[in-house]
Amino acid sequence: MTTTTKNRGDRFIVCTGCSGGADLAKALEGRVPVETTDCMNVCDTPISLAVRAEGKAAYLFTGVDPDAPEDVEAFAKLYADSEDGQIMDARPAGNLRFCLVGRIPA
């Protein structure tokens, strides 16, 4: 997925402080607008991924599989298509939906 006007401003932030985070960030390059951070403070269940955008719900995932970037890409499409970031049916995002720790309302 490339950044389009529809998902401009959507941020996908990967924790690279734990093992595997850099691998996930690399796998997501060119698929979603990926950023990295040193620590998200959920070290018990690496790999962490935060998704946020101005005016949209924010999400925190842990235990994200770096070998399944297509799940994150599918979530990115759902998120881009949602005006407020609320995803009611995350089944298209595959196993990523089971990694959800929390959703913070906009």
VOBA-1610 file (N, C-alpha, C; in pm, whole numbers, padded with zeros to 5 digits, always signed):
BEGIN
Met+00085-00117+00000Met+00000+00000+00000Met+00089+00123+00000Thr+00057+00215-00084Thr+00131+00340-00084Thr+00047+00445-00015Thr+00112+00549+00032Thr+00039+00655+00099Thr-00045+00729-00003Thr-00174+00735+00021Thr-00266+00806-00067Thr-00331+00918+00014Thr-00410+00999-00052Thr-00480+01104+00021Thr-00574+01042+00123Lys-00622+00922+00098Lys-00714+00857+00189Lys-00647+00820+00321Asn-00520+00778+00317Asn-00454+00739+00442Asn-00343+00837+00481Arg-00338+00950+00419Arg-00239+01051+00456Arg-00263+01091+00602Gly-00160+01087+00681Gly-00172+01118+00822Gly-00187+00996+00909Asp-00222+00880+00853Asp-00227+00757+00931Asp-00083+00717+00962Arg-00057+00687+01090Arg+00078+00655+01135Arg+00083+00513+01188Phe+00181+00437+01144Phe+00204+00300+01189Phe+00342+00300+01255Ile+00343+00289+01388Ile+00465+00307+01465Ile+00505+00172+01526Val+00624+00125+01491Val+00674-00005+01535Val+00780+00015+01643Cys+00771-00062+01749Cys+00872-00061+01854Cys+00991-00144+01808Thr+01108-00081+01803Thr+01229-00153+01760Thr+01319-00186+01878Gly+01273-00159+02001Gly+01354-00187+02119Gly+01364-00335+02151Cys+01266-00412+02109Cys+01267-00557+02133Cys+01302-00632+02005Ser+01347-00751+02021Ser+01385-00835+01908Ser+01270-00851+01809Gly+01298-00832+01682Gly+01199-00850+01577Gly+01133-00722+01530Gly+01141-00617+01609Gly+01076-00492+01572Gly+01133-00433+01444Ala+01264-00436+01431Ala+01327-00382+01310Ala+01286-00464+01188Asp+01270-00596+01208Asp+01226-00682+01097Asp+01085-00645+01052Leu+00996-00618+01148Leu+00860-00579+01111Leu+00861-00445+01039Ala+00937-00349+01092Ala+00943-00217+01028Ala+00991-00230+00884Lys+01092-00312+00862Lys+01145-00332+00726Lys+01041-00398+00636Ala+00970-00497+00691Ala+00868-00568+00612Ala+00751-00476+00574Leu+00726-00374+00654Leu+00614-00283+00628Leu+00649-00171+00531Glu+00778-00147+00509Glu+00820-00039+00419Glu+00756-00058+00282Gly+00697+00049+00231Gly+00630+00044+00102Gly+00487-00008+00110Arg+00448-00062+00224Arg+00312-00114+00243Arg+00225-00014+00320Val+00283+00042+00426Val+00215+00140+00510Val+00315+00250+00545Pro+00266+00367+00588Pro+00357+00474+00630Pro+00417+00440+00767Val+00529+00371+00768Val+00587+00317+00892Val+00687+00415+00956Glu+00680+00419+01089Glu+00774+00494+01172Glu+00824+00397+01278Thr+00932+00433+01346Thr+00982+00348+01454Thr+01003+00431+01581Thr+01005+00360+01693Thr+01036+00420+01822Thr+01118+00318+01900Asp+01195+00366+01997Asp+01283+00277+02073Asp+01210+00187+02171Cys+01099+00233+02229Cys+01030+00151+02329Cys+00886+00197+02345Met+00794+00099+02350Met+00653+00128+02378Met+00613+00075+02515Asn+00710+00020+02588Asn+00689-00024+02725Asn+00590-00141+02740Val+00583-00226+02640Val+00508-00351+02650Val+00601-00466+02610Cys+00713-00470+02679Cys+00822-00561+02645Cys+00789-00708+02668Asp+00685-00738+02749Asp+00651-00879+02774Asp+00602-00949+02649Thr+00545-00873+02555Thr+00487-00934+02435Thr+00529-00860+02309Pro+00659-00867+02277Pro+00702-00801+02154Pro+00642-00872+02033Ile+00619-00814+01932Ile+00654-00686+01877Ile+00532-00595+01888Ser+00555-00468+01923Ser+00445-00374+01941Ser+00428-00284+01819Leu+00302-00252+01792Leu+00266-00165+01681Leu+00154-00072+01728Ala+00174+00057+01710Ala+00069+00156+01738Ala+00021+00213+01605Val-00109+00237+01598Val-00169+00298+01479Val-00250+00417+01527Arg-00224+00532+01464Arg-00295+00652+01506Arg-00302+00752+01392Ala-00396+00843+01405Ala-00412+00953+01311Ala-00496+01060+01380Glu-00476+01183+01341Glu-00553+01294+01396Glu-00703+01271+01372Gly-00782+01280+01480Gly-00926+01267+01468Gly-00977+01124+01454Lys-00888+01026+01470Lys-00927+00885+01459Lys-00893+00810+01587Ala-00960+00698+01608Ala-00924+00609+01718Ala-00781+00563+01698Ala-00711+00541+01810Ala-00574+00488+01807Ala-00578+00343+01853Tyr-00485+00262+01804Tyr-00478+00120+01836Tyr-00340+00083+01885Leu-00333-00014+01976Leu-00206-00072+02019Leu-00216-00223+02004Phe-00122-00277+01930Phe-00112-00421+01909Phe+00020-00469+01969Thr+00022-00590+02026Thr+00146-00653+02069Thr+00147-00796+02018Gly+00267-00854+02012Gly+00280-00989+01960Gly+00260-00996+01810Val+00289-00886+01741Val+00270-00878+01596Val+00376-00963+01525Asp+00333-01042+01430Asp+00421-01132+01355Asp+00492-01054+01243Pro+00626-01045+01249Pro+00698-00972+01144Pro+00694-01042+01008Asp+00652-01168+01008Asp+00641-01243+00883Asp+00503-01234+00821Ala+00416-01149+00877Ala+00281-01133+00823Ala+00248-00985+00800Pro+00332-00915+00723Pro+00304-00773+00699Pro+00173-00752+00623Glu+00125-00853+00554Glu-00001-00840+00481Glu-00119-00819+00576Asp-00109-00871+00700Asp-00216-00846+00798Asp-00220-00698+00836Val-00103-00638+00855Val-00096-00495+00888Val-00144-00413+00769Glu-00105-00454+00651Glu-00149-00383+00530Glu-00301-00390+00515Ala-00361-00504+00545Ala-00507-00518+00539Ala-00573-00428+00644Phe-00514-00422+00764Phe-00566-00333+00867Phe-00555-00187+00822Ala-00444-00154+00758Ala-00422-00017+00709Ala-00533+00025+00614Lys-00577-00066+00529Lys-00686-00035+00437Lys-00816-00010+00514Leu-00845-00097+00611Leu-00965-00078+00693Leu-00960+00055+00766Tyr-00845+00088+00821Tyr-00827+00212+00896Tyr-00841+00334+00804Ala-00782+00327+00688Ala-00791+00438+00592Ala-00935+00459+00547Asp-01009+00350+00532Asp-01147+00359+00487Asp-01244+00407+00595Ser-01200+00406+00721Ser-01286+00445+00832Ser-01263+00592+00865Glu-01368+00670+00861Glu-01357+00813+00886Glu-01310+00844+01029Asp-01356+00763+01127Asp-01320+00789+01267Asp-01221+00687+01323Gly-01176+00593+01240Gly-01079+00494+01284Gly-01140+00373+01353Gln-01271+00372+01371Gln-01337+00258+01437Gln-01348+00143+01338Ile-01289+00030+01371Ile-01294-00090+01287Ile-01389-00188+01355Met-01503-00213+01295Met-01602-00301+01357Met-01584-00447+01317Asp-01528-00473+01201Asp-01505-00610+01156Asp-01360-00619+01108Ala-01274-00669+01195Ala-01131-00675+01165Ala-01089-00809+01106Arg-01184-00894+01070Arg-01146-01025+01015Arg-01054-01016+00894Pro-01069-00916+00805Pro-00975-00907+00693Pro-00830-00886+00735Ala-00807-00841+00858Ala-00670-00817+00907Ala-00605-00944+00961Gly-00666-01058+00937Gly-00605-01186+00975Gly-00574-01195+01124Asn-00458-01252+01155Asn-00421-01274+01295Asn-00389-01146+01370Leu-00368-01035+01302Leu-00341-00909+01370Leu-00454-00874+01466Arg-00577-00909+01432Arg-00690-00873+01517Arg-00680-00939+01654Phe-00608-01050+01664Phe-00591-01119+01793Phe-00478-01058+01875Cys-00405-00964+01818Cys-00293-00897+01886Cys-00334-00764+01948Leu-00460-00728+01934Leu-00507-00598+01983Leu-00505-00594+02137Val-00438-00493+02190Val-00434-00468+02333Val-00540-00365+02369Gly-00555-00263+02285Gly-00654-00163+02315Gly-00678-00065+02202Arg-00798-00006+02208Arg-00837+00099+02113Arg-00874+00222+02196Ile-00816+00334+02161Ile-00842+00459+02231Ile-00929+00545+02141Pro-01046+00585+02187Pro-01133+00667+02103Pro-01066+00798+02063Ala-01107+00850+01949Ala-01053+00978+01901Ala-01088+01091+01994
//
